Amino acid sequence: MGVLKKVFGHEDEKQADATPPVAEVHEPVCPHTALAPHWDNPEDMGKGELATYTCEACGEKFSYSQAQQYLNQPPAALASVGRAPQPYDDEHSR
């Protein structure tokens, strides 16, 4: 009977208690750098103040005034770099 208890009994409960807790995952905050304008009427196309802006990365929608906050300011990640990397920067610097 001792073998059966080890196989089917209390040993399984001890192993289940020994599993480490799962770390909490935090979703990154979207910087809303991919805003696309959408208009309700074809006549309004090209008039930014009449558009609704949708972030193509996360799907959140913004009014014109809200979208201007993101469109007029570079994201914090790019501001710290100074300029966007250019293609072939490494190859032409030789």
Secondary structure as GFF3:
##gff-version 3
##sequence-region A 1 94
A	DSSP	alpha_helix	2	8	.	.	.	ID=ss1
A	DSSP	alpha_helix	10	18	.	.	.	ID=ss2
A	DSSP	beta_strand	35	38	.	.	.	ID=ss3
A	DSSP	three_ten_helix	42	44	.	.	.	ID=ss4
A	DSSP	three_ten_helix	48	50	.	.	.	ID=ss5
A	DSSP	beta_strand	52	55	.	.	.	ID=ss6
A	DSSP	beta_strand	61	62	.	.	.	ID=ss7
A	DSSP	alpha_helix	64	72	.	.	.	ID=ss8
A	DSSP	alpha_helix	76	81	.	.	.	ID=ss9
A	DSSP	alpha_helix	89	92	.	.	.	ID=ss10
###
